[in-house]
C-alpha cells in the first residue's frame, strides 16, 4: 500500500540554504503535496501580490500559528486554501522535504516542511477556498509541472521546483 512509511532522505536542503542572507529568523511553515490516484499532485496558483511576487504555483500551505503544531498547520492550510479536510487517520502526513525559503512578497523567509499524503476520490474536489490567497488549482503530473516551469508556461519558484522534484522522486520509488 502507498505511504506506509516515510520517504527516504526527506530532510534534504536547497544548496543555497546558507546564502539567503537575512538576519531575521525564518517562520515555521507547512505545505502538503496531495497526490491523487493517477499520481498527480495538487498545485494552487497564488494571487498577484505585485512587485513580481505571487501568481506562482504552490502546494497548499502556510505559516504556523501560535500554539499550533506543524502537522495542524498543514491540515488547516489545506482546508483553508483547497477546501479539503485531511482526516488524521485516513490522510496520514509523511515528511517529504524541508528547507528555508527565499524571502516572500513581504520579506519573510519560512522554514518549510512539505508533507505528502494521498487524496481519495470520495473526498471533496479541490477548490479555491480562499480567493484572497489563491486564484486557480489543478492536478499535475510532477514532470509536466517541471516542464511547464522550464518553458515559463507556469511560474514556479525555485523552492517549489525543489519540492515538486522531491514528490516526483518519491512517486517514482513506489512499486
N, C-alpha and C positions, 0 to 999 in steps of 0.2 A: 504494500500500500504506500502511496505517496506521503511524504512528510512525516515519517515515523521517527526521524532523528534529525539533529541539527545539521545544516550544511557544513561541509568541511571548510576550514580556513576562513570563517566568516568575518574575522576582525582585520581584514586587510586594510591598509591605509592608502590614501591617494599619495603619489610621490611628492606633491607639493605641500603636504600637510604642515611641515615646519616652516614654510616660506610665505604663509599668509600675512604675517606682519601686523597684526592688530594686537594692542596691549589689553583690550577688553576680553575677558574670558568668554568663550562660546557658551550659548544657552543649550541645554539639553533639548533634543527633539526626537521625534519618531516618525517613521513613514512605513507604509505597508505595500509590498509587491503582491497584489492579489492575482492569482493565476486561475484561469477558467479550465474547463475540461479539454479545450483544444491547446492547452499550454500557452495561451496568450495572456499578456499582462495588462492590467488596467492602468492607463495613464490619463491624467487630467490636465487640461490647459488652464494655466493661471491667467488672471485678469492682467491688463496692462497697467503697471504702476507708474509709467512714464520714465524718462531718463534711461531708456533702453533696458528697463527691468520689467519682468513679467512676460506674459504671453509664451512662457516656456511650458513644456510638458513634463509632468512630475507624477510620482506616486502620491496618493492621498497621505497627508501628514502635517505635522506642525509642532510647535513648542510645548514643552511640558509645563503644565500649570502647577502652582503652589500646592503641595500635598498630594500630587498625582505621581503614579509610577510611569515609567516609560511605556510599559505594556498598556496601561489605562489610556495614556495619550494616544497610542496607535489606534486603539479601538474607538475612542471618542472622535478623533480627527477623521477617521474613515467614515463614520456615521455623519458627521457634520458636513463633510465635503462631497461624499459619494452616495450618501443615503443608505449605506449597507451596515447593518448591525452585525458585528463579528461576535458570534457566540463563543465564549471561552472554552466550552467543551468541544465544539464542532470545528471552529476556525482557530486551531492552535497556531500560535505565532512562533516562528523559528527565526533566530537572527540570521541575516543574510549578508549585511555589510555594515561597517561602522567607520565614519570619517568626519573630519571637520570641513564644513562648507566654506566657500568664499563668502565675503560679505554680501548680504542681500540688498534689496532696494532701500532698506532702512539702515544699512551699515552693520547689521547684526550677523555674526557668524553662529553656526549651530554645530554641536557635537551630535551628529545624526546617527541613530541606529535604525537601519532598514530591516524590517521583518518580511518574511514571506508566509503566505497562507493560501489555502485553496478556497475558491469560490464554487458554490454549489448551485445548480440550475434552479432549485426551488427558493433561493434567496432573492430578495428584491433586485430588479435590474438596476445597475448603477445609474446615477443621475447627477446633475449639477445641483446639489442640495444647498450650496452656499454661493449665490451669484455675486456676492461681494468678494469672493476669493477665486472662483473658477468660472470658465465660460463654456467648456466642452469636455467630453470624455470619449474614450474609445478603447477597444481591446486590440492589442498589437502583438504580433509575433516579435520577440525581442530583437531578432536580426532585422526585421522590417523597420522597427523604430530606429535602430542604429544606422541603417542605410538612409532613412529619411533625414536623420540628423546630419549625416555626412554630406548629403546633397542639399542641405539647408531647406528642405521641404518642411521639416519640423524643427523648432527651436528647442534644443535640449542642452542644458548647461553641462559642463564637464563632470560635475558631481553626479548628475543624473545619468550621463553616459556610463560612468563607473558602476552605478547601481544596476543599470539595465544589463551591462555585461555580466555582473555577478548573477543576476537572475538567469541569463542565458546559460552560463556555466552550470548553475545548479540544476536547471531543467535538462541539460544535456547529460548530467550524471545519473538521471533517473533511468531505471531499467524497466 
